[in-house]
Amino acid sequence: MSAFPTDSLALVLLVFVLGLKHGFDADHLATIDGLTRYNARANPRLARFCGTLFSLGHGAVVLAIALGVSVLSRGWTPPEWLELSGAWISIGFLALLGVLNLRAVFAAEAHEMVHPVSLKGRWLGRLGRVAHPGSVALVGALFALSFDTVSQTALFAVAGVQAGGWLSAVGLGFVFMLGMLLADGANGFWIARLIARADDAARVASRVMALAVGGMSLLVAGYGLARMAMPGVGAWGEGKELLLGCAVIAVIFSSFVLGKRLARGRGVTSPAA
């Protein structure tokens, strides 16, 4: 629980940033990429909203977990192993996703767009190729049924109960969902634009974005591992969770801008809207 501040405003801001960062996870980006690409052919009117629908389904499960934990957590303190196990699982997933996405960048042919790599998405099979709004939301809901999401939601829900009861816990769930919705929704819309263009600018932008996501996944995993192995790093990071989360989001967002600038530098002009 040490990762969550006791001040109400700081707690809300931190959970919002966690939601944004969660929406930029490589698994989210890759699955939304796949859903958007499939619907660009199967249901073009739905394609640009796949990220939003995915996030709404994911957020609904987060809210249910937050409510359940808040009801059951009266007089209960999360065991240390919950946060510890969640941290190790997150480190492992981030490291693997970082390696796989960087490998995808260097393995792609010059004329190809880079497709983000997902781990959870491979478990979904045919559910990753659906063309109905409810089915896209269901994919997002299934993504939330993972130990890292459940453990993180449980921790901030307990912090919300301690700050103001079950309403505060559910409110934090909505804040987390809002941050995630902004990230996932923007990602789905952006991918739909890239697919519609399919030009040199789109290929450059896809590489920059994949490099940024893969690199940041490895950096965040490395920082998490350093915190676990070296107490000094953990002490340095105390109270800086909000700042570090914002830094991750800023790097990912900057990759959008950098991709466009690099494309323009190669003489690529955008088509008329």
Sequence and secondary structure as in RCSB ss.txt:
>XXXX:A:sequence
MSAFPTDSLALVLLVFVLGLKHGFDADHLATIDGLTRYNARANPRLARFCGTLFSLGHGAVVLAIALGVSVLSRG
WTPPEWLELSGAWISIGFLALLGVLNLRAVFAAEAHEMVHPVSLKGRWLGRLGRVAHPGSVALVGALFALSFDTV
SQTALFAVAGVQAGGWLSAVGLGFVFMLGMLLADGANGFWIARLIARADDAARVASRVMALAVGGMSLLVAGYGL
ARMAMPGVGAWGEGKELLLGCAVIAVIFSSFVLGKRLARGRGVTSPAA
>XXXX:A:secstr
 TTS SSHHHHHHHHHHHHHHHHTSHHHHHHHHHHHHHHHHH HHHHTTHHHHHHHHHHHHHHHHHHHHHHH TT
    HHHHHHHHHHHHHHHHHHHHHHHHHHHHS TTS      SHHHHHGGGGS  SHHHHHHHHHHHT SHHHH
HHHHHHHHHHHHHHSHHHHHHHHHHHHHHHHHHHHHHHHHHHHHHHH SHHHHHHHHHHHHHHHHHHHHHHHHHH
HHHH HHHHHHHTT HHHHHHHHHHHHHHHHHHHHHHHHHTT      
